[in-house]
Amino acid sequence: MKNLLDPIDRRILRELQADATLPLAELAERAGLSQTPCWKRVKRLTEEGYVRGRVALLDRDRLDLGLVVFVSIRTSRHDQAWLDAFAKGAAGLPEVIEFYRLSGDTDYLLKVVVKDIAAYDAFYKRLIATAPLADVSSAFAMEEIKATTALPI
């Protein structure tokens, strides 16, 4: 059974999503709590799995990783052995930052970040070596209109 979140829990989670580096005193103030009850809630929310971790969000362009590619993959194989090999191989490629199994015409969708087309070509060659694939189609992002890690809570 999932634990229900009250409005204060949700406020704490929203604030942490916006800035996980907030000092406890400021987080508590924004949540309308004193520091100890706020700390206890953050601890509980983390222990219950609502907070999976805290990370720094890096700037792709500053790191010379300006090309985002959405890779659609179709396969003619759907057995567990194939899936295990493909999932292990594709998930192990550091350029893959998101990886989904889908319903519909596309079996898998990868979000890939690389420096440029040459880097994508090198990635592509490593990707197709992971397992037999029926079709690989790449769509290059022209403009990022919205990107967020914040969930709508």
N, C-alpha and C positions, 0 to 999 in steps of 0.2 A: 504494500500500500504506500502510495506516495504521500509524503508529508505536505500539508497545505502551507502555503506561504501567506503570512499576513502582510498588510500594507507596509509595515516597517521593514520586514525582510525584503520585500520587493524594492523599496527605496534604497536599501543598502546595496542590493545587487545592481541596480541601475547606476549608482554612484561608482561602484567598483568597476563596472564595465567602462564607464567614461574615463576613469583614472584610478588604476589599481595602486598608484603610489601615494594616494591621499594619506596623510598622517591620521592615526586613529582619532585624535582629538577633533579634527575637521570632519571626518566621516561620521563620528558620533553626533556632532552638531547638526550636520545635514540630515541625519536620520531622526533627530529629535530625542536623542538618548544621552546618557552619561557614558563615559568611556568603557567602564567595566561591562555593562549590559551590551553595549555595541560589540565589544571584543568577543563576548560569549556568543552572540548571534553569528558573527563572522566565522568563528570557530565551528559552530554547529552547522552552518551552511556549507562550510568546506568539508566537514566530516560526512555530511549527508550527500555530498557529491554535486551540489549546486555550483560550487566553485571548483573547477577542475585544475586550475593553475593560474599563475599570474605571469604575464609575458610582456616584453617590450615590443611594440610595433615598429618595424623598421621601414625606412623609405626606400622602395625599390629603385627609384631613379638615382638617388644618391649612391646606391650600391651597384649601379650600372646593370640593373636587371629590369630594364624598361619594357621588354616585350612579354606580353601575356598571350598565351595560346590556349584555346579550348580544344581539346583533342577528343573527338568522338570515335569510339571503337565498336565494331561489330565483330562477333565471333560466330563460327558455326559449331563450336563446342560449348557445352554447358555442364560438363561433368565436374565433379569436385576436384579431381586431380588437376585438370586444366585451370580451374579457378584458383586453386592454391598456388600453382606455379605463376600464373599471371599476376595475382594479387601481391605475392611476395616480390616478384620482379619489378612491377610498376611502382609499388609503394616504396621500394628501396631506392628509387631514383630521386635524388634530392631536389630536382627541378619540379617535381610533382608536389604541389602544395594543397591540392584537394583531389579526391578520388571517389567517384560514386558509381554504384551499380544501378542501372535505370530500368524502367519498364518502357515498352514502345520499340521503335525501330533501332535506337541506339542502345547497345548493351552496357557500355561504360563511358563515363565522361571524366576527363582529367583536366584540371586547371594547372597549367605549367607556366613557370616564369624563367626566362632566360635573357641573356644579354642582347642577342640579335638573331638573325636568320641562320647564320653559320652555327651558332650555339644550338639553335633548335634542330638543325639538321643532324648534329652530333647526338643530341638527345634522342631524336627519332630513330636513329640507327640502333641505339641501345634499347629503346622501347620495343621495337619489333623483334629483337632477339630474345625477349623474355618468354614468349609463348607464341604458337601459331595464331595469327589474327586474320579474319576474313576481310576487314576493311578498316582503314585508319583515315580519318578526315580531320583536317586542322582548320580552325577559324582563328584568325589573328585579331585581337582586340584593337580597335582603332582609337577608342577613347574610353576612359573610365569615367562613368557618370555618377555612380554611387558604389562605394565599397565601405563596408562597416563590419565590425566584429560584434557589435551590440545586438543582442536578441531583444525582441519587442516584449518586454515584461512590464 
